[in-house]
Structures are given as C-alpha cells and as structure tokens.
Amino acid sequence: MNKPENMTEATRRAILDNVGFDGGRSARGKIGFVLIPNEQTIEDDMTRHMPPGVGVYFSRATMPREISTESLAQLRGSLAETAARILPDDGLDVICFGCTSGTVAVGEAASCIELSKGAPGAETSTLAGAVRKALTAMGARNISLGSPYVAELNDNVAAYLSQAGFNMIAAHGMGLNYDTEMIRVAPEYLIDYARAIDTPEADTILLSCGALRSIDVVDEIEQRLGKTVICSNQAMLWDCLRLAGIDDRLPGLGRLLREH
C-alpha cells in the first residue's frame, strides 16, 4: 500500500481552502449554433473540426418538418429564444444561425438582430453570410451553385448571391424536400456532382447547405477541378473562428481554411 505523501498541515489547508481554476476546455472561445430541428451534419462537423480550446454549443429552433420558403421564414420567431438557451449564465463569443436557406428566408440582417437579442455581446454570424464572406475572401466572381434544395430555395440562394455582387453562372438543386434526405447524400456522390455542375466559365464551385457532408471532400474536389470550392460548413467554421479572434489555419478543409 502506498504511503500518503508527506504534506504539512499548512500546505494541506492552503490546498483545501484555495480552489485552483484555469480557463476550462473552451478557454480560447465559445461558439453557439442555432440549428433547425432535424439538422444532423452541422453539429458533427463543428465538433470534429474546431481547433483545441474552442467550445461549440447547440440549440434548435422550431419550424414545420417540410423545408420551404414559408416554413423557413417562421424560424425568425424562435431565433432569439433559441440563442438565449445556449450558455445563458456564461456567455458566448459568437452566435451563429446555421441554416443557409433559412438565413435567406428570414433575411441576413434580421437574423443577426434576433440572434443579438438572445445572446447580447456575442458576435453574430449566419450560414449564408459566412458563405458570402468566404466567397469574397477567395476573390470569387463567377459561381456555379449546387445544392440539395428544391428549385424555389435554390433560386432564393442564387438571388441572394447575385444581389451580393456575384455572377451566377449556373445553379442546380437536387430537389430534396427534407433534411433527413439531405444528410444522406453520399460524399463520394458530391465529388461527381461538383464535376457535373462545373463549367469553364466558373472560377468557383459552391456547394450550399449545412446538411451536406461537403466538408469531407472539399479538399479533394478542389484538387480535381483545379479551382476554388466553397461549402457551407467550411465557410461557417471559418467565419465563426475569425469572429472569435482565432486565426488557426486548418489543413484538409480546402483553400479557405488553409490560406485565410
């Protein structure tokens, strides 16, 4: 049996009376994400790819099951309440609305206003806004857009980007209605899909939607096509880190996170 370590009574009392603290596991930053009810990819992607010392926290807004412009617009009513449920006693460095088409339906500015109501003091981000900023950072001009959306939502995202000053060369949607379908689109298929929507005029391929597992193959697609590829969760990860003041370069996730 091991003998107890020699310790004076004064030392023992000093230890017991003075709890030792550090910055915790999230000492570098705390990032919160407001997600839609059936979202399954974003939570996994953010948890896997955040650098050490950065905490990620999630809550889910309410909306009908079917994804449409009308159902997504209803998210506005629960953004503030949902954001307020994330670390209410500790505070976040960044709060992000993790839905591309939802941001477009609610409006980017309106989404940020609602997020700020729930998480005052935190920097605000949206998935569509993160994509816009990522495209700008990469110098994108002529974009070929691919998404899992039905035509209506795909057109909405294309219009949002066009209004932001990008030239939409092509826009294709897979026509999927439910998040439970979108999360099962195979990464290997996304490689072929990106090749199929590419055109000689496009300098950038955009794979839109946080439900797609595009971040798993974004680096490979860039290498195959020889041009910039932006995907939703890659852009969101990048934007949230930079808003939190974290400048880590992350390999294997495309040029955006490697160079900017």
Residue pairs with C-beta under 8 A, 6 or more apart in sequence:
23 53
24 55
25 53
25 55
26 53
26 54
26 55
27 53
28 51
28 52
28 53
28 54
28 244
28 246
29 53
29 54
29 55
29 93
29 94
29 241
29 244
29 245
29 246
30 54
30 55
30 57
30 87
30 90
30 91
30 92
30 93
30 94
31 46
31 50
31 54
31 55
31 56
31 57
31 92
31 93
31 94
31 95
31 96
31 240
31 241
31 244
32 56
32 57
32 58
32 59
32 83
32 86
32 87
32 92
32 94
32 95
32 96
32 119
32 122
33 42
33 43
33 46
33 56
33 57
33 58
33 59
33 86
33 95
33 96
33 98
34 59
34 60
34 61
34 79
34 82
34 83
34 86
34 95
34 96
34 97
34 98
34 115
35 42
35 43
35 58
35 59
35 60
35 61
35 98
35 99
36 60
36 61
36 63
36 67
36 75
36 98
36 99
36 102
36 179
37 60
37 61
37 62
37 63
37 65
38 65
38 178
38 179
38 180
39 60
39 98
39 99
39 179
39 210
39 211
40 179
40 183
40 211
41 183
41 210
41 211
41 212
41 213
41 233
42 58
42 98
42 210
42 211
42 233
42 236
43 56
43 58
45 210
45 213
45 215
45 233
45 237
46 56
46 233
46 236
46 237
47 56
49 215
49 237
49 250
49 253
50 56
50 237
50 241
51 241
51 246
51 248
51 250
54 241
54 244
54 246
57 86
57 87
57 92
58 86
59 82
59 83
59 85
59 86
60 82
61 75
61 78
61 79
61 82
62 74
62 75
62 78
62 82
63 71
63 72
63 74
63 75
63 78
64 71
64 74
65 178
66 177
66 178
67 101
67 149
67 150
67 153
67 177
67 178
67 179
68 150
68 152
68 153
69 105
69 152
69 153
69 156
72 99
72 101
72 102
72 104
72 105
72 106
72 153
73 105
73 106
75 97
75 99
75 102
75 105
75 106
76 106
76 107
76 110
76 111
76 114
79 97
79 106
79 111
79 114
79 115
79 117
79 118
80 114
80 115
80 117
80 118
81 118
82 118
83 95
83 114
83 115
83 117
83 118
83 119
84 117
84 118
84 119
85 118
86 92
86 95
86 118
86 119
91 119
91 121
91 122
92 119
92 122
93 122
93 123
93 243
93 244
93 245
94 122
94 123
94 124
94 125
94 240
94 243
94 244
95 115
95 116
95 118
95 119
95 122
95 123
95 124
95 125
96 115
96 124
96 125
96 126
96 127
96 130
96 236
96 239
96 240
97 103
97 106
97 111
97 112
97 115
97 125
97 126
97 127
98 127
98 210
98 236
99 127
99 210
100 127
100 128
100 131
100 147
100 157
100 208
100 209
100 210
100 232
101 128
101 149
101 153
101 156
101 157
101 208
101 209
102 111
102 127
103 111
103 126
103 127
103 128
103 129
104 128
104 153
104 156
104 157
104 160
105 156
106 114
108 126
108 128
108 129
108 132
108 160
111 124
111 126
112 124
112 126
112 129
115 122
115 124
115 126
116 122
116 124
123 243
123 244
125 236
125 239
125 240
125 243
127 210
127 232
127 235
127 236
128 157
128 160
129 239
130 232
130 235
130 236
130 238
130 239
130 240
131 161
131 206
131 208
131 230
131 232
131 235
131 236
132 160
132 161
132 164
133 235
133 239
134 230
134 234
134 235
134 238
134 239
134 256
135 143
135 161
135 166
135 204
135 206
135 230
137 256
137 260
138 204
138 228
138 230
138 255
138 256
138 260
140 166
140 203
140 204
140 206
140 228
140 230
141 166
141 167
141 203
141 204
142 166
142 167
142 169
142 201
142 202
142 203
142 204
143 161
143 166
143 167
143 168
143 169
143 202
143 203
143 204
143 205
143 206
144 169
144 170
144 171
144 197
144 198
144 199
144 202
144 204
144 205
144 206
145 154
145 157
145 158
145 161
145 168
145 170
145 171
145 172
145 197
145 206
145 208
146 171
146 172
146 173
146 174
146 193
146 194
146 197
146 205
146 206
146 207
146 208
147 153
147 154
147 157
147 171
147 172
147 173
147 174
147 207
147 208
147 209
147 212
148 173
148 174
148 176
148 181
148 182
148 185
148 209
148 211
148 212
149 157
149 173
149 174
149 175
149 176
149 208
149 209
150 173
150 175
150 176
150 177
151 173
151 175
153 173
154 171
154 172
154 173
155 171
157 171
157 208
158 168
158 171
161 168
161 206
162 168
169 199
169 201
169 202
170 197
170 199
170 202
172 197
174 185
174 193
176 182
176 185
179 211
182 209
182 211
182 212
183 211
183 212
183 213
185 211
185 212
185 213
186 213
187 213
187 214
187 216
187 217
188 217
190 207
190 212
190 213
190 214
190 217
190 221
191 217
191 220
191 221
191 224
193 207
194 205
194 207
194 221
194 224
194 225
194 229
195 221
195 224
195 225
197 205
198 205
198 225
198 227
202 227
203 227
203 228
204 227
204 228
204 229
204 230
205 221
205 225
205 227
205 228
205 229
205 230
206 229
206 230
206 231
207 214
207 218
207 229
207 230
207 231
207 232
208 231
208 232
209 232
210 232
210 233
210 236
212 231
212 232
214 231
214 232
214 233
214 234
215 231
215 233
215 234
215 237
215 253
218 229
218 230
218 231
218 234
218 253
218 254
219 252
219 253
219 254
221 229
222 228
222 229
222 254
222 255
228 255
228 256
229 254
230 254
230 256
231 254
234 253
234 254
234 256
234 257
235 256
237 250
237 253
237 257
238 256
238 257
238 260
241 247
241 248
249 257
249 258
249 259
250 257
250 258
251 257
251 258
